[in-house]
Amino acid sequence: MVKLPGRRDTVTAERRVERRLAAIMAADVVGYSRLMGADEIGTLRALSAHRRELIDPTIAARYGRIVKTTGDGVLVEFPSAVEAVACAISVQQGIALRNAGVAEDKRLIFRIGINVGDIISEAGDIFGDGVNVAARLESLCEPGGLCISRAVRDQVRDKLPVTFDDLGEQQVKNIARPVRAFGLTPEAITAIPELAPSGFKGQGGPDRRRWIIAALVTVSLAAGGTAWWLVRAPPLTPERAETITTTPVPIGAAPASIAVLPLEALGAEGGSDYFADGLTEDIISALGRFRELSVMSLGAVFAYKGKHPPPMEVGRDLKVRYVVEGSIRRAPERIRVAVSLTDTNQNAVLWSEKYEAEPKDIFAVQDQITRRISGALALRVTGLELARSATKPPNNLEAYDLVLRGRDLLSRLTRSANAQARDLFERAIALDPNYGPAYVGLGQVDMRAANQGWTQDPGGALERAEKLAQKAIALDDLSSNAHALLGDVAVQFGDYDRALGELKRAIDLNGSDAESYGHLVTVLLFEGDISGAIAGGELVTQFRPEIPDGAAFDLSVAYILADRGADAVRVLEHAVDRNPGHLYMNVMLAAAYGAVGRQQDAERQADRVHQRFPTFSRDRFGSALRDPGLRAKLDRALEKAGL
C-alpha cells in the first residue's frame, strides 16, 4: 500500500469493503417477546436446542455462513439461491417435526425470507438493499412458511420440486420500488419430499476408499440404502471371483415363529414412548439370538403400535404362532412391566407375568422376560445361547436411556433427527465408555450422514463408523448389531469379501436379523449372484411383510435382471404407493413396466420421473454391478422405459 506524505497512515487502518452478489436468508421467531414473557428460561433453552441440533447443522450442510444472530433471529449468506431455499425448507420441516409434541403456546415458529442481490461486505458483516429486502420478505412471511423475491424464484425454478404462490407486488419499508414476492405455506412445505443435498467437495488422491466416497456423493442420494447404486465398484478380477462366496446364509426352519408387539406405555408423558419402544426392540433382538425361534422384526410389528388387535388376527397377518403383548408403566421410583404370551392357533394365553422393579433393575427385568418366554415355548436353548440373550447393561442407567432415545431418533430418517441422535449417543459414551450399543448407535449416525449426503466429509464419516463398530466389537464380540454395522461400512468401501464375512457373523449371532439380511442381499446383487439375492430378499419378507425400501429396491432389480418383471412390478407398485417421493423406486417401476410389455405405463412413469426429478440421469445408475453384462441389461431396461 502506498503511504501518502504528510498524513497519518489511516488507509491501513480502514477495513476492507467489498461488493458481491449473494443469496441472503433472514429468519426470526414469531411472537418471541410473548414466549419470553411466559417462560424465559424454557424459551431460551428451546431456541438454543433448535439452533444447535437443527438450524446451524442444516445451514452448514448447505454451505451457508451465519453472518449474525439477533436474539430471536439469524442472518445467513449463501453462495446459491437453490441452497438457500433448500435450507429454509429443511429447517421449516424440521421445526414442524420438533413442534409436534409441544403445546401450542410454547412452540417456536419461524418466519423466513430470502432474496438475491448485491451486498456490501465489511468486517464480516453484510449490508445493502439485498439484505434489507430479505428482512422485509421475512416480515411478510406466514408463520411457519417461506417468502422469497422474484429473483430467487427465477433461480430455483426447475431446480427444486417446489411451486411457489405468487403474492404479487409488495411495497416494503425503506425500499423505493415494489418487490414481487412469492410464498410457500406451512402446509405446502410439509408436503415437499426431503430434499437431497447438492453434493460434496471430495478429496482427490489414489486412496481407493476416498475415490469410492467421491463417486457416492457427487450425485443426489436417496434413502434406504439405494445410494450404493451410485458407487462404481472396482473391477472383479479372476482371483477375487474365486474367493467370493455367492450363496446366502440359509435361515434354518424355525419350529416356533413369534411376534413381540410394541409394549404399550401407560400414562406416558412428554414422548416417553421411546422407552417402551426401545425395550421392545431389545427384547426382539435378544429373542432373535435363539436359532430355534423365528422372530418378527421391529419394523414388521410396529404397525400395531397403539392398537389392540386380537392375537389370532396378528397370527394370520404375520403368519406367526405366538404373540407377545405387554405394557410398561414408568415412574421415577418404579418400573412396572406386564407381559403375556398367546398361542394364536389355540387362542390361548400360555403364560403371563407382571414385574415391578426399580429403574436400576430394568436390565434384569428384560432378561427375565426373555428367559420366561423361551421357557414357555420349551426351547432347547444351550447355556451359551442363554448367556447371549442377556443384554450387557451399562454401568450407568442414564446411558441406556440416552441410547434408547437415540435409536428412536434414528428411526425418523431426517437430517435433524440424525443430528439430535448424535448428541445423545455421544453423551451416553461420555457417561459409560464401556457401553457397546452407544458406539453402534453413533456409528449408525455417521453411516446415515454419509449415505444421505448430510455431511461435507462422507469419507471421514464412514471411517469413523468403521472405528466405532470395531470399538463396539472389542467391547462385546457377541453384538450382532456391531458386526452388521462393520459389514455395512465394508459395503460402502467396496470390500465385499469383508462385508460378507461380517454380515454372516451378524446373522450367526442373530438368525432373525432382517436388517443384516437386507445388507447381505445388496452384496450378493453387486457380486452378480442374482438368484442368491432373490432368495435372500424373499427371506427378508418373511420377517418384514412390509418390506423396507432398500430391500424392495434391491429385490426388484434382481427380479428384472432375472427376467421376472411381473414380480418386480408387484413389489415396486406397493413401495412407490407407500413412498411416492423415492427417486430410484420410481425409476425402477418404469423399467419394470417396460420389462413386462406395459409400454404406455412405462412411458407415463418415465414422464413422472422426468417431471419430479429433472436432474436424473441413467449414466451411472447400477454402476456398482460388477458384471458388465448385468449393467448393460439394466441400462437397456431403463432405455426401453424412456429414461
C-alpha positions in Angstrom: 0.0 0.0 0.0 1.4 3.5 -0.9 1.9 5.8 2.0 0.9 9.5 1.4 3.5 12.0 2.8 2.3 14.4 5.4 -0.7 12.4 6.7 -1.3 9.6 9.1 -1.5 6.2 7.6 -5.2 6.0 8.1 -5.6 3.9 4.9 -4.0 0.9 6.5 -6.5 1.2 9.4 -9.5 1.2 7.1 -11.5 -2.0 7.0 -11.8 -3.7 3.6 -15.1 -3.1 1.9 -16.2 -5.4 -1.0 -19.4 -5.9 -3.0 -20.7 -9.2 -4.3 -23.9 -11.0 -5.3 -25.3 -13.4 -2.8 -28.4 -15.1 -1.6 -29.5 -13.8 1.8 -31.8 -15.6 4.3 -33.4 -13.7 7.2 -35.3 -15.7 9.8 -36.8 -14.9 13.2 -39.2 -16.4 15.8 -42.9 -15.4 15.7 -44.1 -13.8 19.0 -40.7 -14.1 20.7 -41.4 -11.4 23.3 -44.6 -13.2 24.3 -42.8 -16.5 24.7 -40.0 -14.9 26.7 -42.5 -13.2 29.0 -44.3 -16.5 29.6 -41.2 -18.7 30.1 -37.9 -17.0 29.7 -35.6 -19.9 30.6 -37.7 -22.5 28.7 -37.8 -20.4 25.6 -34.1 -19.8 25.6 -33.3 -23.5 26.1 -35.7 -24.4 23.3 -34.2 -21.8 20.9 -30.7 -22.9 21.7 -31.6 -26.6 21.1 -33.2 -25.7 17.7 -30.1 -23.8 16.7 -27.6 -26.5 17.9 -29.4 -29.6 16.7 -31.2 -28.4 13.5 -30.7 -24.9 12.2 -26.9 -24.5 12.4 -26.1 -28.0 11.0 -28.6 -27.5 8.2 -27.1 -24.2 7.3 -23.6 -25.6 7.3 -24.7 -28.6 5.1 -25.9 -26.1 2.5 -22.7 -24.1 2.5 -24.3 -21.1 4.3 -22.5 -18.7 6.5 -24.2 -17.3 9.6 -23.4 -13.6 9.5 -25.0 -12.6 12.8 -27.7 -13.5 15.2 -30.2 -11.1 16.9 -31.5 -13.0 19.9 -34.5 -14.5 18.1 -33.3 -14.1 14.6 -30.5 -15.1 12.2 -29.0 -13.6 9.1 -27.3 -16.1 6.7 -25.4 -15.7 3.4 -25.4 -18.4 0.8 -23.5 -18.7 -2.5 -26.6 -20.1 -4.2 -30.3 -19.3 -4.2 -31.0 -23.0 -4.6 -29.0 -23.9 -1.5 -30.7 -21.0 0.5 -34.2 -22.2 -0.4 -33.4 -25.9 0.2 -32.0 -24.9 3.6 -35.1 -22.9 4.5 -37.4 -25.7 3.5 -35.4 -28.3 5.5 -35.4 -26.0 8.6 -39.1 -25.4 8.5 -39.8 -29.1 8.0 -37.5 -29.9 11.0 -39.1 -27.3 13.2 -42.6 -28.6 12.4 -41.5 -32.1 13.4 -39.9 -30.8 16.6 -43.0 -28.9 17.5 -45.3 -31.9 17.0 -45.3 -32.8 20.7 -45.1 -29.3 22.1 -48.1 -27.3 23.5 -49.2 -24.6 21.0 -48.4 -21.8 23.4 -44.8 -23.0 23.8 -43.9 -23.7 20.1 -41.2 -21.7 18.5 -42.4 -20.9 14.9 -40.1 -19.2 12.4 -40.7 -16.8 9.5 -38.1 -16.9 6.7 -37.4 -14.5 3.9 -34.9 -15.0 1.1 -33.5 -12.6 -1.5 -30.8 -12.5 -4.1 -29.0 -9.2 -4.5 -25.9 -7.1 -4.3 -24.5 -6.8 -0.9 -21.7 -4.8 0.8 -19.4 -7.0 3.0 -17.4 -5.2 5.7 -15.5 -6.9 8.6 -17.6 -10.0 8.3 -21.0 -8.2 8.3 -23.2 -7.5 5.2 -25.3 -4.5 4.3 -27.3 -3.1 1.4 -30.6 -3.4 -0.3 -30.1 -7.1 -0.9 -30.1 -7.6 2.9 -32.9 -5.2 3.5 -35.3 -6.8 1.0 -34.6 -10.3 2.6 -35.6 -8.8 6.0 -38.8 -7.2 4.6 -39.7 -10.5 2.9 -39.3 -12.2 6.3 -41.8 -9.8 7.9 -44.3 -10.6 5.1 -43.9 -14.3 5.6 -46.7 -16.5 7.0 -45.6 -18.1 10.3 -44.0 -21.5 9.5 -43.7 -20.6 5.9 -41.2 -19.1 3.4 -41.3 -15.9 1.4 -38.9 -15.2 -1.5 -38.2 -12.5 -4.1 -38.8 -12.9 -7.8 -35.0 -13.1 -8.4 -34.9 -16.1 -6.1 -37.9 -17.7 -7.7 -36.4 -17.4 -11.1 -33.2 -19.1 -10.0 -34.8 -22.0 -8.2 -37.5 -22.7 -10.8 -37.0 -26.1 -12.4 -34.2 -26.9 -9.9 -36.3 -27.8 -6.9 -39.6 -29.8 -6.8 -41.4 -26.7 -5.4 -44.2 -24.5 -6.7 -44.5 -21.0 -5.0 -47.6 -19.0 -4.7 -47.4 -15.6 -6.4 -48.1 -13.0 -3.7 -48.0 -10.0 -6.2 -46.2 -6.7 -5.9 -45.4 -5.7 -2.3 -44.5 -2.2 -1.1 -41.9 -2.7 1.7 -40.4 -0.2 4.1 -37.3 1.8 3.0 -37.3 0.2 -0.5 -38.3 2.6 -3.2 -39.6 0.1 -5.8 -42.2 -2.6 -5.2 -40.9 -6.1 -4.6 -42.6 -9.1 -6.3 -43.0 -11.8 -3.6 -43.6 -15.5 -3.8 -44.5 -17.7 -0.9 -44.9 -21.2 0.5 -47.4 -22.0 3.2 -46.5 -24.4 6.1 -48.8 -27.0 4.6 -47.0 -26.8 1.2 -43.6 -27.1 2.9 -44.8 -30.2 4.8 -45.8 -31.9 1.6 -42.4 -31.4 -0.1 -40.3 -34.6 -0.1 -37.0 -34.3 1.8 -34.6 -32.5 -0.5 -31.4 -34.4 -1.4 -28.1 -32.5 -0.8 -26.4 -30.9 -3.9 -23.1 -32.6 -3.5 -19.8 -32.6 -1.7 -16.3 -31.3 -2.2 -14.4 -34.5 -2.4 -10.7 -35.1 -1.9 -8.5 -36.4 -4.6 -5.7 -38.9 -4.5 -5.2 -42.6 -5.2 -6.8 -43.8 -2.0 -9.5 -46.3 -3.2 -11.8 -45.5 -0.3 -11.8 -41.8 -0.9 -12.4 -42.4 -4.6 -15.5 -44.5 -3.9 -16.9 -42.0 -1.5 -16.4 -39.2 -4.0 -18.4 -41.2 -6.5 -21.0 -41.8 -3.9 -21.7 -38.2 -3.1 -21.3 -36.4 -6.4 -24.9 -37.1 -7.3 -28.2 -36.9 -5.4 -28.7 -39.6 -2.8 -31.9 -41.4 -1.8 -32.8 -43.1 1.5 -33.0 -46.8 2.3 -29.5 -47.8 1.1 -30.1 -47.2 -2.6 -27.2 -44.7 -2.6 -24.9 -47.7 -3.0 -26.2 -48.0 -6.6 -24.4 -44.8 -7.5 -21.0 -46.2 -6.5 -18.8 -47.6 -9.2 -17.3 -50.8 -7.8 -13.7 -51.8 -8.5 -13.4 -54.4 -11.3 -13.8 -58.1 -10.4 -10.6 -59.9 -11.1 -10.4 -63.7 -11.6 -8.6 -64.1 -8.3 -11.3 -62.3 -6.4 -14.1 -64.2 -8.3 -12.7 -67.4 -7.0 -12.7 -66.3 -3.3 -16.2 -64.8 -3.3 -19.0 -66.8 -1.7 -22.2 -66.3 -3.6 -24.5 -68.5 -1.6 -26.6 -66.6 1.0 -26.5 -67.8 4.6 -29.6 -70.0 5.0 -32.1 -69.5 7.7 -32.9 -72.7 9.4 -36.6 -73.7 9.6 -37.7 -72.4 12.9 -40.3 -74.6 14.7 -41.7 -71.6 16.6 -42.5 -68.2 15.0 -43.2 -65.3 17.3 -44.1 -61.6 17.1 -43.4 -59.2 20.0 -46.0 -56.4 19.7 -44.8 -52.9 20.8 -45.1 -52.6 24.6 -47.8 -50.0 25.5 -46.5 -47.1 27.5 -49.2 -46.5 30.1 -49.5 -42.9 31.3 -46.7 -41.8 29.0 -45.9 -38.1 29.1 -43.6 -35.9 27.1 -43.0 -38.5 24.4 -41.7 -41.2 26.8 -42.9 -43.9 24.4 -39.3 -44.1 23.3 -38.5 -46.2 26.4 -41.2 -48.7 25.7 -40.2 -48.8 22.1 -36.6 -49.3 23.0 -37.3 -52.1 25.4 -39.5 -53.8 22.8 -36.6 -53.6 20.3 -34.1 -55.1 22.9 -36.5 -58.0 23.6 -36.9 -58.7 19.9 -33.1 -58.6 19.4 -32.5 -60.9 22.4 -35.1 -63.4 21.3 -33.6 -63.3 17.8 -30.4 -64.8 19.1 -32.2 -68.1 19.7 -31.8 -70.1 16.5 -34.9 -72.2 17.4 -37.0 -69.1 17.1 -38.1 -67.1 14.1 -38.8 -63.6 15.4 -40.6 -60.8 13.5 -38.5 -57.7 13.3 -39.5 -54.4 14.9 -40.5 -52.9 11.6 -42.9 -55.8 11.0 -44.8 -55.3 14.3 -44.6 -51.5 14.6 -47.8 -51.1 12.6 -49.6 -52.4 15.7 -48.3 -49.7 17.9 -51.2 -48.0 19.8 -53.6 -50.7 18.6 -55.0 -53.7 20.4 -55.7 -56.4 17.7 -56.7 -59.9 18.8 -53.7 -62.2 18.8 -55.4 -64.5 16.3 -55.6 -61.6 13.8 -51.9 -60.9 14.3 -51.1 -64.5 13.8 -53.0 -64.6 10.5 -51.5 -61.3 9.3 -47.9 -62.1 10.2 -48.1 -65.9 9.9 -46.8 -66.4 13.4 -47.9 -68.9 16.0 -47.0 -67.0 19.1 -47.7 -63.4 20.1 -46.2 -61.5 23.0 -48.1 -58.5 24.3 -47.4 -56.2 27.2 -47.3 -52.8 28.8 -44.9 -50.7 30.8 -45.6 -48.0 33.3 -42.6 -45.9 34.2 -42.4 -43.8 37.3 -39.3 -42.1 38.9 -39.1 -44.8 41.6 -40.7 -47.9 40.0 -41.0 -49.6 36.6 -43.9 -51.9 36.1 -43.9 -54.3 33.2 -46.7 -56.7 32.3 -46.2 -59.4 29.6 -48.3 -62.2 28.2 -47.7 -65.0 25.6 -50.5 -66.2 23.4 -50.7 -69.3 21.2 -52.6 -67.9 18.2 -53.6 -71.3 16.9 -55.5 -72.1 20.0 -56.2 -68.5 21.1 -54.9 -69.5 24.5 -52.7 -67.5 26.9 -49.8 -69.8 27.7 -48.1 -67.5 30.2 -48.4 -64.1 31.7 -46.3 -62.2 34.2 -46.0 -58.9 35.9 -42.8 -57.3 37.0 -42.1 -54.5 39.4 -38.6 -53.2 39.8 -36.5 -50.2 40.5 -35.2 -48.4 37.4 -31.7 -49.6 38.0 -33.0 -53.2 37.7 -34.6 -52.8 34.3 -31.9 -54.9 32.7 -32.7 -57.8 35.0 -36.4 -57.4 34.2 -35.7 -57.6 30.5 -33.6 -60.7 30.9 -36.3 -62.4 32.9 -38.9 -61.7 30.2 -36.7 -63.2 27.6 -35.9 -66.3 29.6 -39.5 -66.8 30.7 -40.7 -66.6 27.1 -38.1 -69.1 25.9 -39.0 -71.4 28.7 -42.7 -71.2 27.9 -42.0 -72.2 24.3 -40.0 -75.2 25.5 -36.9 -74.1 23.5 -33.8 -76.3 23.7 -31.5 -73.4 24.5 -27.9 -74.1 25.4 -26.2 -72.3 28.2 -24.2 -70.2 25.6 -27.4 -69.0 23.9 -28.9 -68.1 27.2 -25.9 -66.1 28.0 -26.2 -64.3 24.6 -29.8 -63.4 25.3 -28.9 -61.4 28.4 -28.0 -57.8 27.2 -24.9 -56.4 28.8 -26.2 -53.5 31.0 -24.2 -50.3 31.1 -22.8 -49.1 34.4 -24.9 -46.0 34.3 -28.7 -46.3 33.7 -28.8 -42.9 32.1 -26.5 -44.1 29.3 -29.1 -46.8 28.5 -31.9 -44.2 28.5 -29.9 -42.0 26.1 -29.3 -44.9 23.7 -33.0 -45.7 23.6 -33.7 -42.0 22.8 -31.1 -42.1 20.1 -32.5 -45.2 18.5 -35.9 -43.5 18.4 -34.5 -40.5 16.6 -32.5 -42.7 14.1 -35.8 -44.3 13.0 -37.1 -41.0 11.8 -34.7 -40.8 8.8 -34.3 -37.0 8.8 -31.2 -34.8 9.0 -32.3 -33.0 12.1 -33.2 -36.2 13.9 -29.8 -37.7 12.9 -28.1 -34.6 14.4 -30.0 -35.0 17.7 -29.3 -38.7 17.9 -25.5 -38.0 17.5 -25.6 -35.8 20.6 -27.4 -38.5 22.6 -25.1 -41.3 21.7 -22.0 -39.1 22.4 -23.5 -38.3 25.8 -24.1 -42.0 26.5 -20.4 -42.8 25.7 -19.2 -40.0 28.0 -21.3 -41.5 30.8 -20.3 -45.1 30.2 -17.3 -45.6 27.8 -17.7 -49.4 28.0 -21.3 -49.5 26.7 -21.1 -51.1 23.2 -24.6 -50.2 21.9 -23.8 -46.5 22.3 -20.8 -46.9 19.9 -23.0 -48.8 17.4 -25.6 -46.1 17.6 -23.0 -43.3 16.9 -21.6 -45.4 14.0 -25.1 -45.6 12.5 -25.4 -41.8 12.8 -22.2 -41.4 10.8 -23.3 -44.1 8.3 -26.6 -42.3 7.7 -24.9 -38.9 7.4 -22.6 -40.3 4.7 -25.3 -42.2 2.8 -27.8 -39.3 2.8 -25.3 -36.6 2.0 -25.8 -34.9 5.4 -22.1 -34.2 5.8 -19.4 -32.5 3.7 -16.9 -35.2 4.6 -18.7 -38.5 4.0 -15.3 -40.4 3.7 -14.4 -39.3 7.2 -17.9 -40.2 8.5 -17.6 -43.7 7.1 -14.1 -44.1 8.6 -15.5 -43.0 12.0 -18.3 -45.5 11.7 -15.8 -48.3 11.0 -13.8 -47.4 14.1 -16.9 -47.2 16.2 -18.0 -50.6 15.0 -14.6 -52.1 15.8 -14.7 -50.5 19.3 -18.2 -52.0 19.9 -17.0 -55.4 18.8 -13.9 -55.1 21.1 -16.3 -54.5 24.0 -18.7 -57.3 23.1 -17.9 -59.6 20.2 -21.4 -61.2 20.5 -23.1 -58.0 19.4 -24.8 -58.8 16.1 -25.6 -55.1 15.6 -21.9 -54.2 15.8 -20.9 -56.8 13.2 -23.8 -55.7 10.9 -22.5 -52.1 11.1 -19.0 -53.2 10.3 -20.3 -55.1 7.3 -22.4 -52.1 6.2 -19.3 -50.0 6.2 -17.3 -52.6 4.2 -20.0 -52.5 1.5 -19.6 -48.7 1.2 -15.9 -49.1 0.8 -16.4 -51.8 -1.9 -14.7 -54.5 0.3 -17.4 -57.1 -0.4 -15.4 -60.1 1.0 -15.2 -58.5 4.3 -18.8 -57.3 4.2 -19.9 -60.9 3.6 -17.9 -62.1 6.5 -19.2 -59.6 8.9 -22.8 -59.9 7.8 -22.7 -63.7 8.1 -21.2 -63.3 11.6 -24.1 -60.9 12.5 -26.7 -63.4 11.2 -25.0 -66.3 13.0 -25.4 -64.3 16.2 -29.0 -63.3 15.5 -30.6 -65.5 12.9 -33.7 -63.3 12.7 -31.9 -60.0 11.9 -33.8 -58.7 8.9 -31.5 -55.7 8.5 -28.4 -57.8 8.2 -30.1 -60.0 5.6 -31.1 -56.9 3.7 -27.5 -55.8 3.5 -26.5 -59.3 2.5 -28.9 -59.1 -0.4 -27.2 -55.9 -1.6 -23.8 -57.5 -1.5 -25.0 -60.6 -3.4 -26.6 -58.5 -6.0 -23.4 -56.4 -6.6 -21.4 -59.6 -6.9 -23.8 -60.9 -9.6 -25.4 -63.7 -7.7 -28.9 -62.8 -8.8 -30.6 -66.0 -7.6 -29.0 -65.7 -4.2 -30.1 -62.0 -4.0 -33.7 -63.0 -4.8 -33.6 -65.8 -2.3 -32.3 -63.5 0.4 -34.7 -60.7 -0.5 -37.7 -63.1 -0.3 -36.4 -64.3 3.1 -36.4 -60.7 4.4 -40.2 -60.6 3.6 -40.7 -63.5 6.0 -39.5 -61.2 8.8 -40.9 -58.0 7.5 -44.1 -58.3 5.4 -43.9 -54.5 4.8 -40.5 -54.8 3.0 -38.2 -51.9 3.7 -37.5 -49.5 0.8 -33.8 -50.6 0.4 -34.7 -54.3 0.3 -37.6 -53.7 -2.0 -35.3 -51.8 -4.4 -32.6 -54.5 -4.4 -35.2 -57.3 -4.8 -36.9 -55.5 -7.7 -33.6 -55.0 -9.6 -32.8 -58.7 -9.1 -36.2 -59.6 -10.4 -35.7 -57.5 -13.5 -32.2 -59.0 -14.1 -33.7 -62.5 -13.7 -36.5 -61.7 -16.3 -39.1 -61.7 -13.6 -40.7 -58.4 -14.4 -44.1 -59.2 -13.1 -42.7 -59.8 -9.6 -40.7 -56.5 -9.8 -43.9 -54.6 -10.7 -45.7 -56.2 -7.7 -43.0 -55.2 -5.3 -42.5 -51.7 -6.7 -46.1 -50.6 -7.1 -46.6 -51.2 -3.4 -43.3 -49.5 -2.5 -44.0 -46.4 -4.6 -47.5 -46.1 -3.3 -46.0 -46.2 0.2 -43.2 -43.7 -0.6 -44.0 -41.7 -3.8 -41.0 -39.4 -3.3 -38.4 -42.2 -3.6 -36.5 -41.4 -6.8 -34.9 -44.8 -7.6 -38.0 -46.7 -6.8 -39.9 -44.6 -9.3 -37.1 -45.2 -11.8 -37.2 -49.0 -11.4 -41.0 -49.1 -11.7 -40.7 -47.5 -15.1 -38.2 -50.2 -16.1 -40.4 -52.9 -14.6 -43.4 -51.8 -16.7 -41.2 -51.9 -19.8 -39.9 -55.3 -18.9 -43.5 -56.8 -18.9 -44.6 -55.0 -22.1 -46.7 -52.3 -20.4 -45.1 -49.6 -22.6 -47.7 -46.9 -22.0 -47.4 -47.3 -18.3 -43.6 -47.3 -18.6 -43.6 -44.1 -20.6 -46.1 -42.5 -18.2 -43.9 -43.5 -15.3 -40.8 -42.2 -17.0 -42.5 -38.8 -17.6 -43.3 -38.7 -13.9 -39.6 -39.3 -13.1 -38.6 -36.5 -15.5 -41.1 -34.1 -14.0 -40.4 -34.8 -10.4 -36.6 -35.5 -10.7 -35.4 -33.4 -13.7 -31.7 -34.0 -12.9 -31.9 -37.8 -13.0 -29.5 -39.5 -15.4 -29.0 -43.2 -16.1 -25.3 -42.7 -16.9 -24.1 -44.2 -13.6 -27.2 -45.9 -12.5 -26.4 -49.5 -11.5 -22.6 -48.9 -11.8 -22.0 -51.0 -8.7 -22.9 -54.2 -10.5 -19.6 -55.9 -11.2 -20.9 -57.9 -14.2 -20.7 -55.8 -17.3 -23.5 -57.9 -18.9 -25.8 -57.1 -16.0 -25.0 -53.4 -16.1 -25.8 -53.4 -19.8 -29.1 -55.3 -19.3 -30.2 -52.9 -16.6 -29.3 -49.9 -18.9 -31.4 -51.4 -21.7 -34.3 -51.8 -19.4 -34.1 -48.1 -18.5 -33.7 -47.0 -22.1 -36.7 -49.1 -23.1 -38.8 -47.3 -20.5 -37.8 -43.9 -21.9 -35.2 -42.9 -19.2 
